[in-house]
Amino acid sequence: MAKMKSKRAEETAQRKNDAPAVDNRRARHEYHILESMEAGLALTGTEIKSIRQGGVSLNEAYARMRDGELWLLGMHVQAYKEGSFSNVEPNRPRKLLLHKEQIERLGGRAAEKGLTIVPLRLYFTRGKVKVEIGLARGKKIWDKREAVAKRDVEREMARHVRR
């Protein structure tokens, strides 16, 4: 019996410490992130299983307001291999779950010229899929070059420190 308890406790600890399912590195390269927040995501069972297996891409995803709700568009979730009729379209719009005040504030800010809402990270929290969304402003080409140059300098400094 004691062995079973430790195994359950181990599984629970593993579920709580789930690593991020996917990180949208492209968004951080293409945009200045002004603010970010956590949102729930309305998904089906086979989509959850596919995300756990790593079959998700946020590269082309963005969020839009429609009828007072926030929708995530362009997120690709592969069809679950063992699913049959319960699989859904891979690029369908998915509803973001936020409080009404948060939706109104984000929608109002995103209506400003040059601002958009992009997903930054998709991860599991207590068995639920969460997405970190960010209000973002597009970077110019020279901003991207600065970021690359800064990263290279930091890498060189770290290399010299190790020697």
C-alpha positions as CSV (number, residue, x, y, z in Angstrom):
1,M,0.0,0.0,0.0
2,A,2.8,2.4,0.9
3,K,4.3,1.8,-2.6
4,M,1.1,2.8,-4.3
5,K,0.9,6.1,-2.3
6,S,4.4,7.1,-3.3
7,K,3.6,6.3,-6.9
8,R,0.5,8.5,-6.8
9,A,2.3,11.3,-5.1
10,E,5.0,11.1,-7.7
11,E,2.5,11.2,-10.6
12,T,0.8,14.2,-9.0
13,A,4.1,16.0,-8.5
14,Q,4.9,15.3,-12.1
15,R,1.6,16.7,-13.3
16,K,2.0,19.9,-11.3
17,N,5.5,20.5,-12.6
18,D,4.6,20.0,-16.3
19,A,7.1,21.7,-18.5
20,P,5.8,24.2,-21.0
21,A,4.2,22.4,-23.9
22,V,5.3,25.0,-26.4
23,D,7.0,28.4,-26.3
24,N,6.4,31.0,-29.1
25,R,10.0,32.2,-29.6
26,R,9.0,33.9,-32.9
27,A,6.6,36.2,-31.1
28,R,9.3,37.5,-28.8
29,H,11.6,38.1,-31.8
30,E,8.9,39.8,-34.0
31,Y,7.2,42.0,-31.2
32,H,7.8,44.2,-28.2
33,I,5.6,42.6,-25.5
34,L,3.9,45.4,-23.6
35,E,2.0,43.3,-21.1
36,S,1.0,39.7,-20.7
37,M,-1.6,37.6,-18.9
38,E,-2.7,34.0,-18.5
39,A,-5.9,32.8,-20.2
40,G,-7.7,29.5,-20.3
41,L,-8.4,27.8,-23.6
42,A,-11.6,26.0,-24.7
43,L,-10.4,22.7,-26.2
44,T,-11.8,19.2,-26.9
45,G,-10.4,16.0,-25.4
46,T,-8.5,14.9,-28.4
47,E,-6.9,18.3,-28.7
48,I,-5.6,18.0,-25.1
49,K,-4.1,14.6,-25.9
50,S,-2.4,15.9,-29.0
51,I,-1.0,18.9,-27.1
52,R,0.4,16.6,-24.4
53,Q,2.2,14.7,-27.2
54,G,3.7,18.0,-28.5
55,G,1.5,18.3,-31.6
56,V,0.9,22.1,-31.4
57,S,2.3,25.2,-33.1
58,L,1.8,28.8,-32.1
59,N,4.0,30.4,-34.8
60,E,1.2,31.9,-36.9
61,A,-1.3,32.4,-34.1
62,Y,-2.9,35.7,-33.0
63,A,-6.0,36.7,-31.0
64,R,-9.0,38.8,-32.2
65,M,-12.2,40.1,-30.7
66,R,-15.4,38.8,-32.1
67,D,-18.9,39.4,-30.6
68,G,-17.4,40.4,-27.2
69,E,-15.3,37.3,-26.9
70,L,-11.6,36.8,-27.5
71,W,-10.7,34.1,-30.1
72,L,-7.3,32.5,-30.8
73,L,-6.8,32.1,-34.6
74,G,-4.0,30.3,-36.5
75,M,-3.0,27.9,-33.7
76,H,-2.3,24.5,-35.3
77,V,-3.1,21.4,-33.2
78,Q,-2.4,18.1,-35.0
79,A,-5.1,15.5,-35.2
80,Y,-4.8,12.9,-32.4
81,K,-3.6,9.7,-34.0
82,E,-5.9,7.4,-31.9
83,G,-8.9,9.7,-32.3
84,S,-11.4,9.0,-35.0
85,F,-14.7,10.9,-35.4
86,S,-13.9,13.0,-32.3
87,N,-11.0,14.8,-34.0
88,V,-11.6,18.4,-35.0
89,E,-10.2,20.7,-37.6
90,P,-6.5,21.5,-36.8
91,N,-6.7,25.3,-37.5
92,R,-10.1,26.0,-36.1
93,P,-10.6,29.2,-34.0
94,R,-10.4,28.5,-30.2
95,K,-12.1,30.6,-27.5
96,L,-9.9,32.2,-24.9
97,L,-11.3,32.1,-21.4
98,L,-10.9,35.4,-19.5
99,H,-13.0,37.7,-17.3
100,K,-15.2,40.2,-19.1
101,E,-13.2,43.2,-17.8
102,Q,-9.9,41.6,-19.1
103,I,-11.5,41.0,-22.5
104,E,-12.8,44.6,-22.8
105,R,-9.5,46.1,-21.7
106,L,-7.4,43.9,-24.0
107,G,-9.8,44.5,-26.9
108,G,-9.7,48.2,-26.4
109,R,-5.9,48.3,-26.3
110,A,-5.6,46.0,-29.3
111,A,-7.8,48.4,-31.3
112,E,-5.0,51.0,-31.1
113,K,-2.9,51.3,-34.2
114,G,0.0,48.9,-34.3
115,L,-1.0,46.7,-31.4
116,T,-2.0,43.0,-31.5
117,I,-2.6,40.1,-29.1
118,V,-0.2,37.2,-29.6
119,P,0.2,33.9,-27.7
120,L,3.6,33.7,-26.0
121,R,3.5,30.3,-24.3
122,L,1.2,27.3,-24.0
123,Y,1.5,25.2,-20.8
124,F,-0.4,22.9,-18.4
125,T,-1.5,24.0,-14.9
126,R,-3.1,21.4,-12.7
127,G,-4.2,19.4,-15.7
128,K,-5.6,22.4,-17.6
129,V,-4.2,24.0,-20.7
130,K,-3.3,27.7,-20.2
131,V,-2.0,30.1,-22.7
132,E,0.1,33.2,-21.9
133,I,-1.1,36.0,-24.2
134,G,0.7,39.3,-24.7
135,L,-0.3,42.7,-26.0
136,A,2.4,43.4,-28.5
137,R,3.7,46.1,-30.9
138,G,5.6,45.0,-34.0
139,K,9.4,45.5,-34.0
140,K,11.2,47.3,-36.8
141,I,14.0,45.6,-38.7
142,W,16.7,47.6,-36.8
143,D,15.1,46.5,-33.5
144,K,15.6,42.9,-34.5
145,R,19.2,43.5,-35.5
146,E,19.9,45.2,-32.1
147,A,18.5,42.2,-30.3
148,V,20.6,39.8,-32.3
149,A,23.8,41.9,-31.7
150,K,23.0,42.2,-28.0
151,R,22.6,38.4,-27.7
152,D,25.9,37.8,-29.6
153,V,27.8,40.2,-27.2
154,E,26.3,38.4,-24.1
155,R,27.3,35.0,-25.6
156,E,30.9,36.2,-26.2
157,M,31.1,37.6,-22.6
158,A,29.9,34.4,-21.2
159,R,32.4,32.5,-23.3
160,H,35.3,34.7,-22.0
161,V,34.1,34.3,-18.4
162,R,34.2,30.5,-18.7
163,R,37.8,30.6,-19.8
